[in-house]
């Protein structure tokens, strides 16, 4: 199975906080939602609809599937075209968040000049986890076929405490 890994040298960041690129995306969504608000007729629509429309315009859709196994939760999604360095994963309060930012640049020569353009593709998906997980033992791998696989070991349930017995005094 190790042959499917992109590289052991480029692990995907798995932590409890998304990076600054996620904050920049939120700013872009906020700016676009405000533009949508300014473009609509006064007294129509609502801020949530503006936000959701801005998200749908700026985010590429991904489907995040969570599978429950005996010892682990496994999350999978297709991220073809992304590299491990472009993907961030966060687990906080039993919520798994997967974020990525990919820049595609194209160039072509025309009449002795080079014309180039670039496009930034963002995705974000979150899912409530059904059980608590051990973030320290979790890992993520981007397979050659573009599938992201995040393995999240279940936290061991605390052992039940034995009932305490009251000490009896002799002669009582």
Residue pairs with C-beta under 8 A, 6 or more apart in sequence:
4 141
4 143
4 144
4 145
5 141
5 142
5 143
6 83
6 84
6 141
6 142
6 143
6 144
7 84
10 83
10 84
10 85
11 84
11 139
11 140
12 84
12 87
12 88
12 89
12 140
12 141
12 142
12 148
13 19
13 87
13 88
13 89
14 89
14 90
14 91
14 135
14 138
14 139
14 140
14 150
15 88
15 89
15 90
15 135
16 90
16 91
16 92
16 135
17 90
17 92
18 88
18 90
18 97
18 99
19 88
21 88
21 99
21 101
22 88
22 99
22 124
25 58
25 59
25 99
25 101
25 122
25 124
28 58
29 51
29 54
29 55
29 58
30 54
32 54
32 57
32 58
33 47
33 50
33 51
33 53
33 54
34 50
36 45
36 50
36 53
36 54
37 45
37 47
37 50
40 50
58 122
59 122
59 123
59 124
60 121
60 122
60 123
61 123
62 77
62 78
62 79
62 98
62 123
62 125
63 77
63 78
63 125
64 75
64 76
64 77
64 96
64 98
64 125
64 126
64 127
65 75
65 76
65 77
66 73
66 74
66 75
66 96
66 127
66 129
66 130
67 73
67 74
67 75
67 76
68 130
68 131
71 153
71 154
72 151
72 152
72 153
72 154
73 129
73 130
73 131
73 133
73 151
73 152
73 154
74 149
74 150
74 151
74 152
75 96
75 98
75 127
75 148
75 149
75 150
75 152
76 147
76 148
76 149
76 150
77 98
77 125
77 147
77 148
78 146
78 147
78 148
79 87
79 100
79 123
79 142
79 146
79 147
79 148
80 145
80 146
81 102
81 104
81 121
81 146
82 100
82 102
82 142
82 146
83 102
83 142
84 142
86 100
86 101
86 102
87 98
87 99
87 100
87 140
87 142
87 148
88 98
88 99
88 100
89 96
89 97
89 98
89 99
89 140
89 150
90 96
90 97
90 99
91 97
91 129
91 133
91 135
91 138
91 152
94 128
94 129
94 131
94 132
94 133
95 126
95 127
95 128
95 129
96 126
96 127
96 129
96 150
96 152
97 124
97 125
97 126
98 123
98 124
98 125
98 126
98 148
98 150
99 122
99 123
99 124
100 122
100 123
100 124
101 120
101 121
101 122
102 120
102 121
102 122
103 118
103 119
103 120
103 121
104 118
104 119
104 120
104 121
105 116
105 117
105 118
106 116
106 117
106 118
107 114
107 115
107 116
107 117
108 114
108 115
108 116
109 115
129 152
131 154
131 155
132 154
132 155
133 152
133 153
133 154
133 155
134 152
134 153
134 154
134 155
135 152
137 153
138 150
138 151
138 152
138 153
139 150
139 151
140 148
140 149
140 150
140 151
141 148
141 149
141 151
142 148
142 149
143 149
